Amino acid sequence: MAQHFLLSKAARSFSLVEIARMTEKQAESFFRKIRWDQTNGKPVCPCCGSIGKHYYLNTRSIWKCKDCHKQFSITSGTLFASHKLSLRTYVMAIALFVNEVKGMSALKLSRELNIQYKTAFVLLHKFREALLETRDETPMDGVCEIDGAYVNHYVRPANNINDRIDRRLIANQNPNKRCIIVVRQRYSGEAEFIGSKRTLTYVLHNENTTDIMNIANNRIVEGTELHADEANAYDSLHARYEMRRVNHSIEYMSEENACSNQAESFFARFRRFQQGQIHKMGQLYISNYANEIAYREDTRRLDNRSILEDISVKCMKTLQSNEWTGYWQGNHRVSERLGVA
């Protein structure tokens, strides 16, 4: 039996010991090369775009633009803007986030870095926002799978049997119940079948025809071979796609080799993340959690240094968050991210 990639030497290209030994100057150099990669780490003013020789204020680790005379730092205008933690702590936080292959809880991060739970909670959500804002949403083709799974649907039964309600009725279901739709594009033309190469997730109130068609029309190229189960919501897709259906009540794969195993693989990892790490997720941020697991699935065969650098680039390229700046002072998201944004 072949060795799992995560157990191989190729999956390990850095250690936390290496990150812990970094100095603040080394962490600053790491982020400089990521933030200003086109100038090989030479500072570029985020206000006017000047690349001149800016004045460096050593006591505050910031620059003053020689043209517009505004001050800026490595993190100005990014997710880490106005940061209070050291840059080395941010590198360590990303490294810890990368090495937790089934997701990470805010409580664990707060203990690992000896920071407040509130700080760790916001920091993890900033990582998730960077992954969501920078994901590739170009339409998929080739062979794809689509499936849905429900979260936040559990309703605790009453203690006495005479007080219990029929939880199958819509009126008695949890109002926070949501459906996560996943679309996965398989690798094609490979000598060895290694699963999917790209994953997109969307959150809906339920698995319905209108929203499923909207997702497919915007994210799947017409004529694509599309695998789905026997749910009625996917019946209308036959008009635009080469459909392959499988009845999961009697089989995992049909006689025509139709299956949604890659979609089920995503949901398996998501359930472990939900039950083992997060435990409870508000419906406002389900899209962020789902996309994190999609990213972990898509990078499951990359070494951890490549993932560390990729997430660092995404964080530095993402603009300052309006949702997570002042979160604990009441600045919360006001609406859900439903369907295709």
C-alpha positions in Angstrom: 0.0 0.0 0.0 1.4 3.4 -1.0 2.5 5.7 1.8 0.2 8.7 2.5 1.7 11.9 1.3 1.5 13.6 4.7 3.7 10.8 6.2 6.4 11.3 3.6 9.5 13.5 3.8 8.3 15.6 0.9 5.5 16.9 3.0 7.8 18.4 5.6 10.0 21.3 4.4 10.1 23.5 7.5 9.8 23.0 11.3 8.3 25.1 14.0 11.8 25.1 15.6 13.1 26.9 12.5 10.4 29.6 12.7 10.8 30.0 16.5 14.5 30.8 16.0 13.7 33.7 13.6 14.6 37.2 14.7 12.3 40.1 14.2 14.6 41.4 11.4 14.3 38.0 9.6 10.5 38.0 9.9 10.5 41.6 8.6 12.7 40.5 5.6 10.3 37.6 5.0 7.3 39.8 4.7 9.2 42.5 2.7 10.0 40.0 0.0 6.3 38.9 -0.1 4.8 42.4 0.1 7.1 44.0 -2.5 8.1 41.0 -4.5 8.4 43.0 -7.8 11.1 45.2 -6.3 12.8 42.4 -4.4 11.8 43.7 -1.0 12.5 47.4 -1.7 9.7 49.5 -0.1 6.9 50.9 -2.3 4.7 53.6 -0.9 1.1 52.2 -0.8 -0.3 55.8 -1.1 1.4 57.1 -4.2 3.3 54.1 -5.5 6.7 55.8 -5.3 9.7 53.5 -5.3 12.2 56.1 -4.4 14.6 55.9 -1.5 12.2 56.4 1.4 13.2 57.6 4.8 13.4 54.7 7.3 12.4 55.5 10.9 14.4 52.8 12.7 12.8 53.4 16.2 9.3 52.6 14.8 10.2 50.3 11.9 8.3 52.4 9.4 9.1 54.4 6.3 8.3 58.0 5.3 7.6 58.5 1.6 10.0 60.9 0.0 7.3 62.1 -2.4 4.0 62.2 -0.6 5.6 62.4 2.9 3.1 59.8 4.3 4.3 57.1 6.7 3.8 53.4 6.0 5.0 50.0 7.3 5.2 46.5 5.8 1.6 45.8 6.8 0.0 49.1 5.9 -3.2 48.4 4.0 -3.1 44.7 4.5 -4.9 42.3 6.8 -2.2 42.9 9.4 -2.5 46.7 9.3 -2.2 48.4 12.8 -0.9 45.1 14.2 0.1 44.9 17.9 1.8 41.5 17.7 5.4 41.1 16.4 5.9 40.0 12.8 7.7 36.9 14.1 4.5 36.0 15.9 2.5 36.3 12.7 4.9 34.0 10.9 4.5 31.5 13.7 0.7 31.8 13.6 0.6 31.1 9.9 3.0 28.1 10.4 0.8 26.6 13.1 -2.3 27.2 10.9 -0.6 25.4 8.0 0.5 22.3 10.0 -3.0 21.6 11.4 -4.3 19.6 8.4 -7.8 19.3 9.8 -8.1 23.0 10.9 -7.2 24.8 14.1 -9.2 26.1 17.0 -8.8 29.6 18.3 -8.2 28.2 21.8 -5.3 26.1 20.6 -3.7 29.0 18.8 -4.1 31.2 21.9 -2.3 28.7 24.0 0.5 28.0 21.5 1.3 31.8 21.1 0.3 32.8 24.6 -2.2 35.4 23.3 -5.7 36.2 24.2 -8.5 34.0 22.8 -10.1 37.0 21.2 -6.9 37.8 19.4 -6.5 34.3 18.2 -10.1 34.1 17.0 -9.8 37.3 14.9 -6.4 36.2 13.5 -7.7 32.9 12.3 -10.7 34.5 10.7 -8.3 37.0 8.9 -6.5 34.0 7.4 -9.8 32.5 6.3 -10.9 35.9 4.8 -7.6 36.0 2.8 -8.2 32.5 1.5 -11.7 33.4 0.4 -10.9 36.8 -1.1 -8.1 35.4 -3.3 -9.5 32.1 -4.4 -9.7 31.2 -8.1 -13.4 31.3 -9.3 -12.8 30.8 -13.0 -15.4 28.3 -14.4 -14.5 24.6 -14.1 -14.5 22.1 -17.0 -13.4 18.6 -17.7 -15.0 16.3 -15.1 -16.6 17.8 -12.0 -18.6 16.7 -9.0 -21.3 18.6 -7.1 -23.0 17.8 -3.8 -24.5 19.3 -0.7 -24.5 18.8 3.0 -26.3 20.4 5.9 -24.8 22.1 9.0 -26.3 23.7 12.1 -29.4 21.5 11.7 -29.5 19.7 15.0 -32.4 20.3 17.4 -32.0 18.8 20.8 -35.0 16.7 21.8 -36.8 17.5 25.0 -36.1 15.4 28.1 -39.6 13.9 28.5 -40.9 11.9 25.5 -44.3 13.6 25.8 -42.7 17.0 25.2 -40.8 16.0 22.1 -41.6 17.5 18.7 -41.4 16.1 15.2 -38.0 17.4 14.1 -38.6 16.4 10.5 -41.1 19.3 10.1 -39.7 22.5 8.7 -41.4 24.5 11.4 -39.5 22.6 14.0 -36.1 22.8 12.4 -33.2 25.0 13.5 -33.5 28.4 11.7 -29.7 28.5 11.4 -29.7 25.4 9.2 -27.7 25.9 6.1 -26.6 23.8 3.1 -23.0 23.8 1.9 -22.7 23.1 -1.8 -19.3 21.9 -3.0 -18.1 21.8 -6.7 -14.9 19.8 -7.3 -12.9 19.5 -10.5 -11.1 16.3 -11.0 -7.6 15.9 -12.4 -7.7 14.8 -16.0 -5.1 13.4 -18.3 -2.9 12.3 -15.4 -1.0 9.0 -15.4 -2.1 8.4 -11.9 -5.6 9.4 -10.6 -5.0 11.7 -7.6 -8.4 13.1 -7.0 -9.5 16.7 -7.4 -7.4 19.8 -8.2 -9.8 22.7 -7.4 -12.7 23.1 -5.0 -15.3 25.8 -4.7 -17.9 26.0 -1.9 -21.1 28.0 -1.5 -23.7 28.3 1.3 -27.4 28.1 0.6 -30.5 28.0 2.8 -31.3 24.6 1.2 -30.5 22.4 -1.7 -32.8 23.9 -4.3 -33.0 24.0 -8.1 -32.7 27.8 -8.6 -29.6 28.3 -6.6 -27.9 25.1 -7.9 -28.5 26.3 -11.5 -27.1 29.7 -10.6 -23.9 28.2 -9.2 -23.5 25.8 -12.2 -24.1 28.5 -14.8 -21.5 30.8 -13.2 -18.9 28.3 -12.2 -19.1 25.3 -14.5 -18.5 25.4 -18.3 -21.5 24.3 -20.3 -21.1 20.7 -21.6 -18.9 19.6 -18.7 -19.3 16.0 -17.4 -20.9 16.5 -14.1 -21.4 13.9 -11.4 -24.2 14.3 -8.8 -26.5 12.2 -6.6 -30.2 11.6 -7.2 -31.4 14.8 -5.3 -34.2 16.6 -7.2 -32.2 19.9 -7.1 -29.8 18.6 -9.8 -32.4 17.4 -12.3 -32.4 20.7 -14.2 -28.7 20.4 -14.9 -29.3 17.8 -17.6 -30.2 20.6 -20.0 -26.7 22.1 -20.0 -24.3 19.4 -18.8 -23.4 15.8 -19.5 -24.8 14.4 -16.2 -23.8 11.2 -14.4 -26.1 10.3 -11.5 -25.6 7.9 -8.6 -28.2 6.7 -6.1 -26.4 6.7 -2.8 -29.2 4.7 -1.1 -28.0 1.6 -2.9 -24.5 2.2 -4.1 -21.4 4.5 -3.9 -20.7 4.3 -7.6 -23.0 3.5 -10.4 -22.4 0.9 -13.2 -21.5 3.8 -15.4 -18.8 4.9 -12.9 -20.8 7.9 -11.7 -19.8 8.9 -8.2 -19.3 12.0 -6.0 -16.5 10.5 -3.9 -14.3 13.7 -4.1 -17.2 15.8 -2.9 -17.8 13.3 0.0 -14.0 13.5 0.7 -14.4 17.2 1.2 -17.4 16.8 3.6 -15.5 14.1 5.6 -12.7 16.6 6.3 -15.2 19.4 7.0 -17.0 17.3 9.6 -13.8 16.5 11.4 -13.0 20.2 11.4 -16.5 21.1 12.6 -16.7 18.4 15.3 -13.1 18.2 16.4 -12.0 21.9 16.3 -14.7 24.4 15.9 -17.7 22.7 17.5 -20.0 25.6 16.8 -20.1 28.0 13.8 -22.3 31.0 13.3 -24.2 31.0 10.0 -22.6 34.4 9.1 -19.2 32.8 8.7 -20.0 29.3 7.4 -18.7 30.3 4.0 -15.3 31.2 5.5 -15.0 27.8 7.3 -16.1 25.8 4.2 -13.6 27.6 2.0 -10.8 26.9 4.5 -11.3 23.2 4.1 -11.6 23.6 0.4 -8.2 25.2 0.4 -6.7 22.5 2.6 -8.1 19.8 0.2 -6.6 21.6 -2.8 -3.2 21.9 -1.2 -3.1 18.4 0.3 -0.2 17.4 -1.9 2.0 20.5 -1.3 4.8 20.6 1.2 4.1 22.8 4.3 6.7 25.5 3.3 4.9 26.1 0.0 1.6 26.4 1.8 3.1 28.8 4.4 4.4 31.1 1.6 1.2 30.9 -0.3 -1.0 31.9 2.7 1.5 34.6 3.6 1.2 36.1 0.1 -2.6 35.9 0.2 -2.6 37.7 3.6 -0.3 40.5 2.3 -2.2 40.9 -0.9 -5.6 41.2 0.8 -6.7 44.6 1.8 -7.4 45.6 5.4 -10.5 43.9 6.6 -13.6 45.9 7.3 -15.2 43.0 9.2 -12.4 42.0 11.5 -11.1 45.5 12.4 -12.8 46.3 15.6 -14.7 42.9 15.7 -14.8 42.8 19.5 -16.0 46.4 19.7 -19.1 45.4 17.8 -18.1 45.7 14.1 -19.7 42.4 12.9 -20.7 41.2 9.4 -24.4 42.2 8.9 -25.4 39.6 6.3 -24.5 36.1 5.2 -22.5 35.3 2.1 -25.1 33.1 0.3 -24.8 31.6 -3.2 -22.6 33.1 -5.9 -21.5 36.5 -4.7 
